[in-house]
Amino acid sequence: MCDVNQTEVTEFLLLGFTGLYKYKFLLFILFLFSYLIILAGNLLIIVLVSTNHNLNFPIFYFLKHLAVADILSTTTIVPMMLNTILYDMKEMPVRICIFQLHMVFIFGFSPISLITVMSYDRYLAICSPMRYNSIMRPHVCFKMVLGSWFFNFVLSFEIILVWQLEFCGNNVIDHFFCDFELLLELTTSDTNLLNLVDFVISIIDGLIPLALTLISYLSIFFIIMTLSSISGLSKAFSTCGSHLTTVCIYYGTLLTIYMIPSNYSSLSTNKFLSLLYIVVSPMMNPIIYSLRNQEIRRTLHQMFRKC
């Protein structure tokens, strides 16, 4: 219960990009344009993979679900962020804020599991090509994708502990969405158990997939180094080049955010770093696969010829 001299918080006040209000229309247009690119690019990937039989391969099946995850994670945050920018700040009920955080946990971290699955797919394609078709059957790919979504759905239930938190007095969140760490700073409840659960989940949902991805690509690297022919090297790099670029961008943005010490990271810095995985990474994935992947480029060329 709140103290006598404190009032219970029923809604939070999101400040958005404090200090940049005079550029709000420029920011609004920039982020709206970026959001439209994310929607168009990822929807194009989904349509291409779903309607073209020449993209009927496991890696493109996983890519389609990665595009779905990018659309959902971005849509969870960006529309409300645009509203906050346009009206300078945004009032959000506590229950809506926690619900948004729940969706961020589910959709925001789903790409990690999908990228790990795609890394295993590339490992099999290069290191065990003779066994690839026998292992990566359609029902196996479906189970791997379903497991990735279910895995993040289960881990996101740490949000149950967030629902138990009490908020009294201060209700200002200096961000453009309901950030987990800022919510913990505002609560008057004991957060020791929640911090412990969050630490364990961060290891399970972050470090373990990263380790599996690194193991897959280290194995691929050692196999590539044993190839003597130029054609073999070129084929190997074309097989995993697009996905490796996606891995570098996604984990690069996350490591940039979490490796900067809090003493050197201001709230403004955190906001702009958050944009890396909220906007930049989902926007880059379709571009990477469109430019670097021969099958995607060929399918796009055929579609444009038909048009």
C-alpha positions as CSV (number, residue, x, y, z in Angstrom):
1,M,0.0,0.0,0.0
2,C,1.1,3.6,-0.7
3,D,2.0,5.9,2.2
4,V,-0.4,8.5,3.5
5,N,1.5,11.3,1.7
6,Q,1.7,9.4,-1.5
7,T,-0.9,8.8,-4.2
8,E,-1.2,5.5,-6.1
9,V,-0.1,5.8,-9.7
10,T,-2.8,4.9,-12.2
11,E,-1.0,6.1,-15.3
12,F,2.5,6.9,-16.4
13,L,3.7,9.9,-18.3
14,L,6.1,9.1,-21.2
15,L,8.3,12.0,-22.0
16,G,9.6,10.7,-25.4
17,F,12.5,12.6,-26.8
18,T,12.9,15.3,-24.3
19,G,14.8,18.4,-25.6
20,L,14.0,17.6,-29.2
21,Y,10.5,19.0,-29.3
22,K,11.3,21.7,-31.9
23,Y,12.3,18.9,-34.2
24,K,9.3,16.7,-33.5
25,F,7.8,16.9,-37.0
26,L,11.1,15.9,-38.5
27,L,11.4,13.0,-36.0
28,F,7.8,12.0,-36.7
29,I,8.3,11.9,-40.5
30,L,11.7,10.1,-40.1
31,F,10.3,7.3,-37.8
32,L,7.0,7.1,-39.7
33,F,9.0,6.6,-43.0
34,S,11.2,4.0,-41.2
35,Y,8.2,2.1,-39.9
36,L,6.6,2.0,-43.4
37,I,9.9,0.6,-44.8
38,I,9.9,-2.0,-42.0
39,L,6.3,-3.0,-42.8
40,A,6.8,-3.0,-46.6
41,G,10.1,-4.9,-46.6
42,N,9.1,-7.6,-44.1
43,L,5.7,-8.0,-45.7
44,L,7.4,-8.4,-49.0
45,I,9.6,-11.2,-47.6
46,I,6.5,-12.9,-46.1
47,V,4.6,-12.8,-49.4
48,L,7.6,-13.9,-51.5
49,V,8.3,-16.9,-49.3
50,S,4.7,-17.9,-49.0
51,T,3.8,-17.7,-52.7
52,N,7.0,-18.8,-54.5
53,H,7.9,-22.5,-54.7
54,N,11.5,-21.7,-55.6
55,L,11.9,-20.3,-52.1
56,N,10.6,-23.5,-50.5
57,F,13.7,-24.0,-48.4
58,P,14.1,-24.1,-44.6
59,I,16.2,-21.0,-44.4
60,F,13.5,-18.9,-46.1
61,Y,10.8,-20.5,-43.9
62,F,12.7,-19.3,-40.9
63,L,13.3,-15.9,-42.6
64,K,9.5,-15.5,-43.0
65,H,9.0,-16.0,-39.3
66,L,11.8,-13.6,-38.5
67,A,10.0,-11.0,-40.7
68,V,6.8,-11.7,-38.7
69,A,8.7,-11.2,-35.4
70,D,10.2,-7.9,-36.7
71,I,6.8,-6.6,-37.7
72,L,5.2,-7.5,-34.4
73,S,8.1,-6.2,-32.2
74,T,8.2,-2.9,-34.1
75,T,4.4,-2.5,-34.1
76,T,4.4,-3.0,-30.3
77,I,6.4,0.2,-29.8
78,V,6.7,2.5,-32.9
79,P,3.0,3.6,-33.3
80,M,2.8,4.7,-29.7
81,M,6.2,6.3,-30.0
82,L,4.9,8.3,-33.0
83,N,2.0,9.4,-30.9
84,T,4.3,10.5,-28.1
85,I,6.5,12.5,-30.5
86,L,3.5,14.2,-32.1
87,Y,1.9,15.3,-28.8
88,D,5.2,15.9,-27.0
89,M,4.4,13.4,-24.2
90,K,1.9,10.6,-23.7
91,E,-0.2,9.5,-20.7
92,M,-0.4,5.7,-20.5
93,P,-2.4,3.7,-18.0
94,V,-0.3,1.3,-15.8
95,R,-2.0,-1.8,-17.2
96,I,-1.4,-0.7,-20.8
97,C,2.2,0.0,-20.0
98,I,2.8,-3.4,-18.5
99,F,0.9,-5.1,-21.3
100,Q,3.2,-3.3,-23.8
101,L,6.2,-4.5,-21.8
102,H,4.8,-8.1,-22.0
103,M,4.5,-7.8,-25.8
104,V,8.1,-6.4,-26.0
105,F,9.3,-9.5,-24.0
106,I,7.5,-11.9,-26.4
107,F,8.1,-10.3,-29.8
108,G,11.3,-8.4,-29.0
109,F,13.3,-11.4,-28.1
110,S,11.7,-13.9,-30.5
111,P,14.3,-13.0,-33.2
112,I,17.1,-14.3,-30.9
113,S,15.6,-17.8,-30.9
114,L,14.9,-17.7,-34.7
115,I,18.4,-16.5,-35.5
116,T,19.8,-19.4,-33.4
117,V,17.6,-21.8,-35.4
118,M,18.8,-20.3,-38.6
119,S,22.4,-20.6,-37.5
120,Y,21.9,-24.3,-37.0
121,D,20.3,-24.5,-40.4
122,R,23.4,-22.9,-42.0
123,Y,25.7,-25.2,-39.9
124,L,23.9,-28.3,-41.4
125,A,23.9,-26.8,-44.9
126,I,27.7,-26.3,-44.9
127,C,29.1,-28.9,-42.4
128,S,26.7,-31.8,-43.1
129,P,25.2,-31.2,-46.5
130,M,24.6,-35.0,-47.1
131,R,22.4,-35.1,-44.0
132,Y,20.7,-31.7,-44.5
133,N,17.6,-32.9,-46.4
134,S,17.0,-35.8,-44.0
135,I,17.2,-33.6,-40.9
136,M,15.5,-30.4,-42.0
137,R,12.2,-31.8,-43.1
138,P,9.1,-29.6,-43.1
139,H,7.6,-31.0,-39.9
140,V,11.0,-30.5,-38.1
141,C,11.2,-26.9,-39.3
142,F,7.7,-26.3,-38.1
143,K,8.5,-27.7,-34.7
144,M,11.6,-25.6,-34.4
145,V,9.7,-22.4,-35.2
146,L,6.9,-23.4,-32.9
147,G,9.4,-24.1,-30.2
148,S,11.1,-20.7,-30.7
149,W,7.8,-18.9,-30.3
150,F,6.7,-21.0,-27.3
151,F,10.1,-20.6,-25.7
152,N,9.8,-16.8,-25.6
153,F,6.1,-17.0,-24.7
154,V,7.0,-19.0,-21.6
155,L,10.0,-16.9,-20.6
156,S,7.9,-13.7,-20.9
157,F,5.8,-14.8,-18.0
158,E,8.2,-13.0,-15.6
159,I,5.8,-10.2,-16.4
160,I,3.5,-11.8,-13.8
161,L,5.9,-10.4,-11.1
162,V,5.7,-7.0,-12.7
163,W,1.9,-7.0,-12.3
164,Q,2.4,-7.4,-8.5
165,L,4.5,-4.1,-8.3
166,E,3.1,-1.0,-6.7
167,F,3.7,2.5,-8.0
168,C,3.3,5.5,-5.7
169,G,4.1,9.1,-6.2
170,N,6.4,9.6,-9.2
171,N,4.9,8.5,-12.5
172,V,7.3,10.0,-15.1
173,I,9.1,7.6,-17.5
174,D,11.8,9.4,-19.5
175,H,11.5,7.2,-22.5
176,F,9.3,6.6,-25.6
177,F,8.0,3.2,-24.4
178,C,7.6,1.3,-21.1
179,D,11.2,0.4,-20.4
180,F,11.7,-2.5,-17.9
181,E,14.6,-0.9,-15.9
182,L,12.8,2.5,-15.6
183,L,9.7,0.7,-14.2
184,L,11.8,-0.9,-11.6
185,E,13.2,2.5,-10.6
186,L,9.7,3.9,-10.2
187,T,8.2,1.0,-8.1
188,T,8.0,1.2,-4.3
189,S,7.9,-2.6,-4.1
190,D,10.7,-5.0,-3.3
191,T,12.3,-6.1,-6.7
192,N,14.9,-8.5,-5.5
193,L,13.0,-11.6,-6.7
194,L,12.2,-9.9,-10.0
195,N,15.8,-8.9,-10.6
196,L,16.9,-12.5,-9.9
197,V,14.3,-13.9,-12.3
198,D,15.3,-11.4,-14.9
199,F,19.0,-12.3,-14.6
200,V,18.3,-16.0,-15.0
201,I,16.0,-15.4,-18.0
202,S,18.6,-13.1,-19.6
203,I,21.1,-16.0,-19.4
204,I,18.7,-18.5,-20.8
205,D,17.2,-16.2,-23.5
206,G,20.4,-14.3,-24.3
207,L,23.7,-15.9,-23.6
208,I,22.8,-19.5,-24.4
209,P,21.4,-18.7,-27.9
210,L,24.5,-16.4,-28.5
211,A,26.8,-19.3,-27.5
212,L,25.0,-21.7,-29.8
213,T,25.2,-19.3,-32.6
214,L,28.9,-18.7,-32.1
215,I,29.5,-22.5,-32.0
216,S,27.6,-23.0,-35.2
217,Y,29.6,-20.3,-37.0
218,L,32.9,-21.3,-35.6
219,S,32.3,-24.8,-36.9
220,I,31.3,-23.3,-40.3
221,F,34.5,-21.2,-40.2
222,F,36.8,-24.2,-39.7
223,I,35.0,-26.1,-42.5
224,I,35.4,-23.1,-44.8
225,M,39.1,-22.9,-44.0
226,T,39.6,-26.5,-45.2
227,L,38.1,-25.7,-48.7
228,S,40.7,-25.3,-51.3
229,S,38.7,-24.3,-54.4
230,I,37.5,-20.8,-55.0
231,S,34.1,-22.0,-56.1
232,G,33.7,-23.9,-52.9
233,L,34.6,-20.8,-50.8
234,S,32.3,-18.6,-52.8
235,K,29.4,-21.1,-52.4
236,A,30.0,-21.4,-48.7
237,F,30.0,-17.6,-48.2
238,S,26.9,-17.1,-50.3
239,T,25.1,-19.8,-48.3
240,C,25.6,-18.1,-44.9
241,G,26.6,-14.5,-45.8
242,S,23.1,-13.0,-45.5
243,H,22.4,-14.7,-42.2
244,L,25.8,-13.9,-40.8
245,T,25.2,-10.2,-41.6
246,T,21.8,-10.4,-39.8
247,V,23.5,-12.0,-36.8
248,C,26.2,-9.3,-36.6
249,I,23.6,-6.5,-36.8
250,Y,21.2,-8.0,-34.3
251,Y,23.7,-9.0,-31.6
252,G,25.9,-6.0,-32.4
253,T,23.0,-3.6,-31.4
254,L,22.2,-5.6,-28.3
255,L,25.8,-5.8,-27.1
256,T,26.2,-2.1,-27.8
257,I,23.3,-1.4,-25.5
258,Y,24.2,-3.7,-22.7
259,M,27.9,-3.5,-22.8
260,I,28.0,0.3,-22.2
261,P,28.5,0.9,-18.4
262,S,25.5,2.7,-16.8
263,N,27.9,5.4,-15.5
264,Y,28.6,6.5,-19.1
265,S,25.2,5.9,-20.5
266,S,22.6,8.8,-20.1
267,L,18.9,8.4,-20.6
268,S,19.2,10.1,-23.9
269,T,21.9,7.7,-25.0
270,N,19.7,4.8,-23.9
271,K,16.8,6.1,-26.0
272,F,18.9,6.3,-29.2
273,L,20.6,3.0,-28.6
274,S,17.1,1.4,-28.1
275,L,16.3,2.6,-31.6
276,L,19.0,0.3,-33.0
277,Y,17.1,-2.9,-32.2
278,I,13.6,-1.4,-32.4
279,V,13.9,0.3,-35.8
280,V,17.3,-0.2,-37.4
281,S,17.6,-4.0,-37.2
282,P,14.1,-4.8,-38.4
283,M,14.6,-2.3,-41.3
284,M,17.9,-3.8,-42.3
285,N,17.0,-7.5,-42.5
286,P,14.8,-7.3,-45.6
287,I,17.4,-5.1,-47.3
288,I,20.2,-7.5,-46.5
289,Y,18.4,-10.6,-47.8
290,S,17.2,-8.7,-50.9
291,L,20.7,-7.5,-51.8
292,R,22.8,-10.5,-50.8
293,N,20.6,-13.5,-51.5
294,Q,20.5,-14.7,-55.1
295,E,17.2,-16.6,-54.7
296,I,15.4,-13.6,-53.2
297,R,16.9,-11.3,-55.9
298,R,15.9,-13.8,-58.7
299,T,12.3,-14.0,-57.3
300,L,12.0,-10.2,-57.0
301,H,13.2,-9.9,-60.6
302,Q,10.6,-12.4,-61.8
303,M,7.9,-10.7,-59.9
304,F,8.8,-7.3,-61.4
305,R,8.9,-8.8,-64.9
306,K,5.4,-10.1,-64.4
307,C,4.2,-6.7,-63.2
